[in-house]
């Protein structure tokens, strides 16, 4: 599943190494990236601050 996140300005540089290793994501302007579930989990574990702008819908 893909997530659309916006990385906090304070963490602008730090997550890129993580993203290169964990997700074939898409980088957009203003620190917005589209990444996998695994990348979101890894960024959280690393303490990278970001806002989740769109997440996969949960189907029941």
C-alpha positions as CSV (number, residue, x, y, z in Angstrom):
1,X,0.0,0.0,0.0
2,X,1.2,3.5,-0.7
3,X,1.1,6.5,1.7
4,X,1.5,10.2,0.9
5,X,3.5,11.9,3.6
6,X,5.0,15.3,4.1
7,X,8.3,15.3,5.9
8,X,8.7,18.0,8.6
9,X,11.1,20.9,7.6
10,X,13.3,20.0,10.6
11,X,13.9,16.5,9.2
12,X,14.3,17.6,5.5
13,X,17.6,15.8,4.9
14,X,17.7,12.9,7.3
15,X,15.0,10.6,5.8
16,X,16.4,10.4,2.3
17,X,18.9,7.7,3.1
18,X,16.2,5.7,4.7
19,X,13.8,6.2,1.8
20,X,16.5,5.1,-0.8
21,X,16.9,1.8,1.1
22,X,13.3,1.0,1.9
23,X,11.0,2.3,-0.8
24,X,10.9,3.0,-4.5
25,X,8.9,6.1,-3.6
26,X,8.1,9.2,-5.6
27,X,9.4,12.5,-4.4
28,X,7.2,15.6,-5.0
29,X,7.8,19.3,-4.2
30,X,7.6,20.6,-0.6
31,X,9.0,17.5,1.0
32,X,6.0,15.3,-0.1
33,X,6.7,11.7,-0.9
34,X,4.7,8.7,-1.8
35,X,6.1,5.6,0.0
36,X,5.3,2.1,1.0
37,X,4.0,0.8,4.4
38,X,7.6,-0.5,5.1
39,X,9.1,3.0,4.5
40,X,6.5,4.6,6.8
41,X,7.2,2.1,9.6
42,X,11.0,2.6,9.2
43,X,10.7,6.4,9.2
44,X,8.6,6.2,12.4
45,X,11.2,3.9,14.1
46,X,14.0,6.3,13.1
47,X,12.1,9.2,14.7
48,X,11.6,11.1,11.5
49,X,8.7,13.6,11.8
50,X,6.1,13.7,9.1
51,X,2.4,14.3,8.5
52,X,0.4,11.6,6.7
53,X,-1.6,13.4,4.0
54,X,-3.2,10.2,2.6
55,X,-3.2,6.6,3.7
56,X,-4.6,3.5,2.2
57,X,-8.3,3.0,2.9
58,X,-9.1,0.2,5.3
59,X,-11.6,-2.2,3.8
60,X,-13.8,-4.3,6.1
